[in-house]
Amino acid sequence: MQLAAQVRAALSQIDKSRSAERIETLDTKIHKQANALRYVAGLMGIFGFIALILAAVGVYAVMAHSVMERRHEIGIRMALGARPAEVLRTVMSRGIALTAASLAIGIPLALALSLMLSSLLYGVRAWDLVTFIAVPLVLASIALAASYIPARRATRVDPTVVLRYE
């Protein structure tokens, strides 16, 4: 920035109609561009968090609906002597199976998309070990927690109430 006055004087000598109004250092220019990228990264983080919440609500809704549909079956099983732990295990096994199937489909798709993005964007790596381990673990934990709540509710089904409506 110490040379800004000299650059302006040299430009005015070459062409009077041109002026150097905005002279800035390379560090300032890079910082301004990085701020825009930080803003976009922050938005992507917010959208990712919203997607995570929507996924958790969706898994909870599917599992709650499944338990509601199977309420009569669960009540009959409990009337025939099934323990609450067995009912919990049965309902949770379905949630675990759905979570495992989702991860088995999602992880290879995510890897394929990251390979595509790495070829299109500079500085984007295709394989980030932390991401490909942490994100599936977080998603699996949320899916299992969302499955546990309806499964726990299934253990409280009163067989007499269910059988009365059969």
C-alpha positions as CSV (number, residue, x, y, z in Angstrom):
1,M,0.0,0.0,0.0
2,Q,3.1,2.2,0.3
3,L,3.3,2.3,-3.5
4,A,-0.4,3.1,-4.1
5,A,0.3,6.8,-4.7
6,Q,3.1,6.1,-7.1
7,V,0.9,3.5,-9.0
8,R,-1.9,6.1,-9.3
9,A,0.6,8.7,-10.6
10,A,2.0,6.3,-13.2
11,L,-1.5,5.3,-14.4
12,S,-2.6,8.9,-14.8
13,Q,0.6,9.6,-16.9
14,I,-0.2,6.7,-19.2
15,D,-4.0,7.3,-19.6
16,K,-5.7,10.3,-18.0
17,S,-9.2,8.8,-18.5
18,R,-8.3,5.8,-16.3
19,S,-7.8,6.0,-12.6
20,A,-6.9,3.5,-9.9
21,E,-9.7,4.1,-7.3
22,R,-9.6,0.8,-5.5
23,I,-6.1,-0.4,-4.9
24,E,-5.8,-3.2,-2.4
25,T,-3.2,-5.7,-1.3
26,L,-3.3,-9.3,-2.3
27,D,-3.9,-10.3,1.3
28,T,-7.0,-8.1,1.4
29,K,-8.3,-9.5,-1.9
30,I,-7.8,-13.1,-0.7
31,H,-9.5,-12.3,2.7
32,K,-12.5,-10.8,0.9
33,Q,-12.9,-14.0,-1.2
34,A,-12.4,-16.2,1.8
35,N,-15.1,-14.4,3.6
36,A,-17.5,-15.2,0.8
37,L,-16.5,-18.8,1.0
38,R,-16.9,-18.8,4.8
39,Y,-20.4,-17.5,4.4
40,V,-21.3,-20.2,1.9
41,A,-19.7,-22.9,4.1
42,G,-21.7,-21.6,7.1
43,L,-24.9,-21.8,5.1
44,M,-24.1,-25.3,4.0
45,G,-23.5,-26.2,7.6
46,I,-26.9,-24.8,8.6
47,F,-28.6,-26.6,5.7
48,G,-26.8,-29.8,6.7
49,F,-28.0,-29.5,10.3
50,I,-31.6,-28.9,9.1
51,A,-31.3,-32.0,6.9
52,L,-30.0,-34.0,9.9
53,I,-33.0,-32.9,12.0
54,L,-35.4,-33.7,9.1
55,A,-33.9,-37.1,8.7
56,A,-34.2,-37.8,12.4
57,V,-37.9,-36.7,12.4
58,G,-38.5,-38.8,9.3
59,V,-37.0,-41.9,10.8
60,Y,-39.0,-41.4,14.0
61,A,-42.2,-40.9,12.0
62,V,-41.6,-44.1,10.0
63,M,-40.8,-46.1,13.0
64,A,-43.7,-44.7,15.1
65,H,-46.1,-45.4,12.2
66,S,-44.7,-49.0,11.9
67,V,-45.2,-49.5,15.7
68,M,-48.7,-48.1,15.5
69,E,-49.6,-50.5,12.6
70,R,-48.1,-53.5,14.5
71,R,-49.7,-52.5,17.8
72,H,-52.3,-55.4,17.6
73,E,-49.5,-57.9,16.8
74,I,-47.4,-56.6,19.6
75,G,-50.4,-56.8,22.0
76,I,-51.1,-60.4,21.0
77,R,-47.4,-61.3,21.5
78,M,-47.4,-59.7,24.9
79,A,-50.7,-61.5,25.8
80,L,-49.1,-64.8,24.8
81,G,-46.1,-64.2,27.1
82,A,-43.6,-62.1,25.2
83,R,-41.5,-60.0,27.5
84,P,-41.0,-56.3,27.0
85,A,-37.3,-56.8,26.3
86,E,-38.2,-59.2,23.4
87,V,-40.7,-56.7,22.0
88,L,-38.1,-54.0,22.3
89,R,-35.5,-56.2,20.5
90,T,-38.0,-57.0,17.7
91,V,-38.9,-53.4,17.0
92,M,-35.3,-52.2,17.3
93,S,-34.0,-54.9,15.0
94,R,-36.2,-53.5,12.3
95,G,-34.8,-50.0,13.0
96,I,-31.3,-51.4,12.9
97,A,-32.0,-53.2,9.6
98,L,-33.3,-50.1,8.0
99,T,-30.4,-48.0,9.3
100,A,-27.9,-50.6,8.0
101,A,-29.6,-50.7,4.6
102,S,-29.6,-47.0,4.4
103,L,-25.9,-46.7,5.2
104,A,-25.1,-49.5,2.8
105,I,-26.7,-47.5,0.0
106,G,-25.7,-44.0,1.2
107,I,-22.0,-44.5,1.8
108,P,-21.1,-45.7,-1.7
109,L,-23.3,-43.0,-3.3
110,A,-21.6,-40.4,-1.2
111,L,-18.2,-41.7,-2.2
112,A,-19.2,-41.7,-5.9
113,L,-20.5,-38.1,-5.6
114,S,-17.4,-37.0,-3.8
115,L,-15.2,-38.5,-6.6
116,M,-17.2,-36.6,-9.1
117,L,-16.9,-33.3,-7.1
118,S,-13.2,-33.8,-6.6
119,S,-12.7,-33.9,-10.4
120,L,-14.8,-30.8,-10.9
121,L,-13.6,-28.6,-8.0
122,Y,-10.1,-27.6,-7.1
123,G,-9.0,-28.6,-3.6
124,V,-11.9,-31.0,-2.9
125,R,-10.6,-34.4,-1.9
126,A,-12.6,-37.5,-2.8
127,W,-11.9,-39.5,0.4
128,D,-12.0,-37.8,3.8
129,L,-11.7,-40.5,6.4
130,V,-13.1,-38.4,9.2
131,T,-16.1,-37.4,7.2
132,F,-16.8,-40.9,5.9
133,I,-16.6,-42.3,9.5
134,A,-18.1,-39.5,11.6
135,V,-21.1,-38.7,9.5
136,P,-22.4,-42.3,9.2
137,L,-21.9,-42.8,12.9
138,V,-23.8,-39.6,13.7
139,L,-26.6,-40.6,11.3
140,A,-26.7,-44.2,12.6
141,S,-26.9,-42.9,16.2
142,I,-29.7,-40.5,15.4
143,A,-31.6,-43.2,13.5
144,L,-31.2,-45.7,16.4
145,A,-32.3,-43.1,18.9
146,A,-35.3,-42.2,16.7
147,S,-36.1,-46.0,16.5
148,Y,-35.7,-46.5,20.3
149,I,-38.5,-44.1,21.3
150,P,-41.3,-45.9,19.4
151,A,-39.8,-49.3,20.4
152,R,-39.9,-48.3,24.0
153,R,-43.5,-47.1,23.5
154,A,-44.3,-50.6,22.0
155,T,-43.2,-52.3,25.2
156,R,-46.0,-50.4,27.1
157,V,-48.8,-51.7,24.9
158,D,-51.6,-53.1,27.1
159,P,-52.6,-56.5,25.7
160,T,-56.1,-56.2,27.2
161,V,-56.8,-53.0,25.4
162,V,-55.5,-54.3,22.1
163,L,-57.4,-57.6,22.3
164,R,-60.6,-55.8,23.2
165,Y,-60.5,-54.1,19.8
166,E,-59.7,-57.3,17.8
